[in-house]
Amino acid sequence: MIVGAYHVMVVPVADLAVEQNWHMAGMRGTGSRHLVADGLLAPARQTAPAAPPQDRLFFAVCTLATVAGATQGALNVVEDMFASDRKPFMTGYARLGESPGRLLDLRGASGFRTTSALRRHWRHVAVGSRHPLLNSCLAAEDLGAALVS
């Protein structure tokens, strides 16, 4: 039994209970869940002593990967929209692909319906990019602190 020391272990996800405890709008794409290994026994060969990750860059890259994934998802939706013959409602454009920008606005209220893939990706990017590890104001503050120390 490992008590009082940080270790990593490899176990099948099927052996863990997943608690859906992450209820933040726009952050579901992070996959953040509370994994519970109550009563789990893992062979010593599946464990290794380790230090808890301290590197903020590691966590920032993990957070950025989620935002980048949501951005790629939004790009895929936009490419499909540009390829379609759908006409933006109440505009002079014959197709969405002819519009100069503001695609979500030209989609109208339907762009924000709860089943809209573009709205879902937009929300994930808008909220995820506000994570403290990706916040440019906090990064500038950290840089300033590093330069004077």
C-alpha positions as CSV (number, residue, x, y, z in Angstrom):
1,M,0.0,0.0,0.0
2,I,1.3,3.5,-1.0
3,V,0.5,6.0,1.7
4,G,1.8,9.5,2.0
5,A,3.9,9.6,-1.1
6,Y,3.0,10.9,-4.6
7,H,2.9,8.1,-7.2
8,V,1.5,7.7,-10.6
9,M,-0.2,4.5,-11.6
10,V,-1.6,3.0,-14.7
11,V,-5.0,1.4,-14.4
12,P,-7.8,0.7,-16.8
13,V,-10.4,3.5,-16.8
14,A,-13.1,0.8,-16.5
15,D,-11.7,0.2,-12.9
16,L,-12.5,3.8,-11.9
17,A,-15.7,5.5,-11.0
18,V,-16.3,8.8,-12.9
19,E,-18.0,11.6,-11.0
20,Q,-19.6,14.2,-13.2
21,N,-18.5,17.1,-11.0
22,W,-17.4,19.7,-13.6
23,H,-20.4,21.9,-14.4
24,M,-18.8,25.0,-16.0
25,A,-20.4,26.4,-19.1
26,G,-18.0,26.2,-22.0
27,M,-15.6,23.9,-20.2
28,R,-17.1,20.5,-20.8
29,G,-14.6,20.0,-23.6
30,T,-11.8,19.8,-21.1
31,G,-12.9,16.3,-20.1
32,S,-12.4,17.3,-16.5
33,R,-14.0,14.7,-14.2
34,H,-13.3,13.4,-10.8
35,L,-11.9,9.9,-11.1
36,V,-12.5,7.7,-8.0
37,A,-10.3,4.7,-7.3
38,D,-12.0,3.6,-4.2
39,G,-10.7,0.3,-3.0
40,L,-8.7,-0.2,-6.2
41,L,-5.6,-2.4,-5.9
42,A,-3.0,-2.0,-8.6
43,P,0.1,-4.2,-8.9
44,A,3.4,-2.6,-8.0
45,R,4.5,-3.0,-11.6
46,Q,1.8,-0.5,-12.6
47,T,3.0,2.2,-10.1
48,A,6.0,4.5,-10.0
49,P,7.1,7.2,-7.5
50,A,6.8,10.7,-8.9
51,A,6.7,14.3,-8.0
52,P,3.5,16.2,-8.4
53,P,3.6,18.3,-11.6
54,Q,4.7,21.8,-10.7
55,D,5.3,23.2,-14.1
56,R,2.6,25.8,-15.0
57,L,3.6,25.4,-18.6
58,F,2.5,21.8,-18.6
59,F,-1.0,22.7,-17.3
60,A,-1.1,25.7,-19.8
61,V,-0.4,23.4,-22.7
62,C,-3.1,20.9,-21.6
63,T,-5.6,23.8,-21.3
64,L,-4.5,25.3,-24.6
65,A,-4.9,21.9,-26.3
66,T,-8.6,21.9,-25.4
67,V,-9.1,25.4,-26.8
68,A,-7.2,24.5,-29.9
69,G,-9.4,21.4,-30.3
70,A,-12.6,23.5,-30.0
71,T,-11.2,26.0,-32.5
72,Q,-10.5,23.1,-35.0
73,G,-14.0,21.9,-34.4
74,A,-15.4,25.3,-35.1
75,L,-13.3,25.6,-38.3
76,N,-14.7,22.3,-39.5
77,V,-18.3,23.6,-39.0
78,V,-17.5,26.9,-40.7
79,E,-15.9,25.1,-43.7
80,D,-19.1,23.0,-44.1
81,M,-21.2,26.2,-43.8
82,F,-19.2,28.0,-46.5
83,A,-19.5,25.0,-48.7
84,S,-23.3,25.0,-48.3
85,D,-25.8,26.9,-50.4
86,R,-27.5,28.3,-47.3
87,K,-28.5,32.0,-47.7
88,P,-28.0,34.2,-44.7
89,F,-31.4,35.4,-43.5
90,M,-32.2,39.1,-44.2
91,T,-28.9,39.9,-46.0
92,G,-27.9,40.6,-49.6
93,Y,-25.6,37.6,-49.6
94,A,-26.6,34.7,-51.8
95,R,-24.6,32.2,-49.7
96,L,-22.8,32.2,-46.3
97,G,-19.6,31.6,-48.2
98,E,-19.8,35.1,-49.8
99,S,-20.0,36.9,-46.5
100,P,-16.9,38.8,-45.4
101,G,-17.0,37.7,-41.8
102,R,-19.0,37.6,-38.6
103,L,-20.3,34.2,-39.6
104,L,-22.0,33.5,-36.3
105,D,-23.8,36.8,-36.5
106,L,-24.9,36.1,-40.1
107,R,-26.3,32.8,-38.9
108,G,-28.8,34.7,-36.9
109,A,-30.4,33.4,-33.8
110,S,-30.2,29.9,-35.2
111,G,-26.4,30.1,-34.8
112,F,-27.0,30.1,-31.0
113,R,-29.6,27.4,-30.7
114,T,-28.6,24.8,-28.1
115,T,-28.0,22.1,-30.8
116,S,-25.7,24.3,-32.9
117,A,-22.3,22.8,-33.2
118,L,-20.8,26.2,-34.0
119,R,-22.3,27.7,-30.9
120,R,-20.9,24.9,-28.8
121,H,-17.4,25.3,-30.2
122,W,-17.7,29.1,-29.9
123,R,-18.6,28.8,-26.2
124,H,-15.7,26.4,-25.5
125,V,-13.2,28.7,-27.1
126,A,-14.7,31.8,-25.5
127,V,-14.7,30.3,-22.0
128,G,-11.7,28.1,-22.3
129,S,-9.5,30.9,-23.5
130,R,-10.3,32.8,-20.2
131,H,-8.6,30.1,-18.1
132,P,-6.1,31.7,-15.7
133,L,-3.3,29.8,-17.4
134,L,-4.1,31.4,-20.8
135,N,-5.0,34.8,-19.5
136,S,-2.7,37.4,-21.1
137,C,-3.0,39.9,-18.2
138,L,-1.9,37.2,-15.7
139,A,0.9,36.2,-18.0
140,A,2.2,39.8,-18.2
141,E,2.0,40.0,-14.4
142,D,4.0,36.7,-14.0
143,L,6.6,38.0,-16.5
144,G,6.9,41.2,-14.6
145,A,7.4,39.4,-11.3
146,A,10.0,37.1,-13.0
147,L,11.9,40.1,-14.4
148,V,12.2,41.9,-11.0
149,S,13.1,38.8,-9.0
